[in-house]
C-alpha cells in the first residue's frame, strides 16, 4: 500500500500534473485536448506526465480508434486522505478543542478573580 501511495504523492507533487487532474475533473479529455491546454509543453512532455499519473492510478485511459480518452480516477486521492489527511485532521481538531477549553477556563477563572 505504501508503494502505491508513494506513487500518488510523487504524481501530485508536480504542478503540471495537478493541472492535468484539474482539467479532467469535469470529464474525460483526449490526449490531444490535454496537449492543447499546455502550449508551453511538447506533446511528449504531456504524455510523460499522463504516464506518471496513469502509473499512480490517478488517470485511467480508454482507447477508441486512434484517440486516447483520459479519465480522472479519484480513488487514490481518497486513499491518501484516509491514510494521511484524515488522521491528522482529527489530531488538529482535537488539539484546537483542547486549546479552546483551556482558554475558556482561563477566561472564566479571570472573570471569577475579578469579582
N, C-alpha and C positions, 0 to 999 in steps of 0.2 A: 504494500500500500504506500509506503514512504517513497519508493522509487517513482510511482505514478504521480504522487503529489509533488515531488521534486520537478518532474517534467512540466507540471501545470504552473508551478511558481516560475520556472525558467521561461515558459511561454508568456506568462503575464508580466514578466519583468521588462519587456520591451514595449515602448510607446507605440511603435508601428503595429505590432501585433494586437495591442489593446484597441487601437483604432479599427483594425480589421474586424474584431469582435463587435465593436460598436456598430459598424456598418452592416453586420449580419443580424443584429438584434431585430430589426423589423421583418426580416425574412431572408430566404436564400438569395445568393448572388452568384453569377457565373464568375469564373476566374477573370475573364475579360472585363467584366464590370468592376471588379475589385482593382484590377490593374489600372483602369481608367481613373480611379479615385486617388491614385498615387502617381501623379505626373512626375514627381521628383525621383521615383524609383523605376528601375528596369523591371520588365516582366519577370525575369529570372529572380530578382530580389523579392518580389511579391510572392512568387511561387515558393521560394525558400521559406519565407515567413509562414505561408499556408502549410507547408510541410511540417514545420515545428508545431504549429497549432494542431494539426491532424495527429501528429505523434503523441501529443499530450491529451488527445481525445476531445479537445475543445471545438474542433471543426470536423464535421462529417462530410464526405464527398460522395456525390452521386453523379455518375457519368451518363450522359444522354447524347448519343452520337459523338460528335467532336467536342461537345461542351461539358465542362465540369461545373456542377452546381455545388456550392459550399453552404453548409448549414451550421448554425451555431448549436453546440451541444452544451447546455448549462450544468449537466450532471457533475463534471469535475470541479466546477466552481462551487457547487453546493457541498461537495466533499471537503474542499478546502475550508469552507465556512464551518462545517460541522466539526472538523478536526482541530482547527486553529482559531477561527474568529469567535465562534460561539462560546467556548470555554473562557476565553479572555474577556469577552463582553460581559459574561456573568461575573467574573472577577472584578472588573471595573464597576459594575452596577452595585455589587455588594460593598465594595470599598467606598463608593460615593454615599451609599445609605448609612454606613457606619460613621462617615465624616459628618453627614447631616445630623445624625443623632447626637454626636459629640458636640457639635456647635450649638444645637438646640439646648442641650443640657447646660452648657456653659452660659448661654443667654438666660436661661431660666434661673440658674444659680445667681448670676449677676443681678437679675431683677429682684430676687429674694433678698440679696445682700443690701440692696439699695433702699429697701423699705424700712 
